[in-house]
C-alpha cells in the first residue's frame, strides 16, 4: 500500500518548480506517489514536471485546463491512493530530507487523523524565519482536537500545507476545496479539523514558505477580502450545528477574530449588515460584544479605536523598556 500521496498543483512556476520537486524526490520516505497537477501552465512548468516523471516512476503528471488552485488540489485528492495526503505548493519546498518520513511515523505512532507542523518563511535574500510559534505551546506529540483548537484560535492555522491528513478523513467526509474562491484554505482547514479527533504535533520547521511579492497572499484585493468574509459567513452557519458548546464557541470566535483583523490590518470598512449581525451573534465576552456593537454602528470607529489602542500599547512597551534599561 502507498503510504503517502503528495499533491503538487502547478501553474506558471518555472522559476521555483525544480527546487520544489527536488525537495520531494530527495525525501527519505520511499513508499510515496507524487501527483503533479499542471493547471494549464503557459511557461516551461509542464516540461520541468515531465522530466521528473521520466526519471522517477513515483511521479505522475496530470494536465488540465486552468481551473485554479482549488480544482487542481481536488483533482489530486481524487487521484490519490496513499494512506495519507500532503499538499505542497509548487513554489515552496520541504526543508529537510527526513521531514515527511518523520511526519508519517508520528501519524502512525498515535494513529492520528491529521498532523500539524511549522512553516519557515523564506525571503529573497535567503533569510529564513521560523513561523507558527503557537506550536511551541504544545508539550506533547499528540493532542485532542479540542486542545488544538483552544490553543490555535488566535493564530493563523489555516494553510493546508502545514498539515498532513489521513486520506480517508477527506474522502469519507467528502471534504474538498471550494472552487472559485481565493484563500480556499480558510474554508478547507476548519472543515477538516472538525472531523478529526486526534492531531499529531510536529514541532519542526519543515515547510519552506517562499515569500513572493506577487503571490495571492501578498497581493490583497477587495476580492481577497470579500472571499474570506463570504467563507467565514458560510462557516458560521455550519458552526451552529456543532453540538459541543465549547467547540462551537471556539470556532465562532475564530471567525470573529479574523474579520476584526481584516478591518484593522487592511482598513477595510465595507462591512455589510449580514456580517455585522454575525459579529454580534458570534462574539463572546463583554469586550467582544462591545467591539461587535461598535462595528455595527460604524467600522471606522472600531478601526481608529484599534489604531489608538495599539499605539498606546507600543508606547507603554517603549517606556517600560526605557525604565528597565
Secondary structure, DSSP 8 states (H G I E B T S, - for coil): ---EEEEEEESS-TTTHHHHHHHHHT-S--SEEEEEEEES--SSHHHHHHHHHHH-TTEEEEEE----HHHHHHHHHHH--SSEEEE--TT-EESSTTHHHHHHHHHHHHT-SEEEEEEEEE-TTS-EEE--GGGGG--SSEEEHHHHHHHHTTS----GGGEEEEHHHHHHTT----TT-SSTHHHHHHHHHTT-SEEEEEEEEEEEEE--TTSTTTS--HHHHHHHHHHHHHHHHHHTT--SHHHHHHHHHHHHHHHHHHHHHH------HHHHHHHHHH--HHHHHHHHHHHHH-HHHHHHHHHHHHHHHHHHHHHHHHHH-
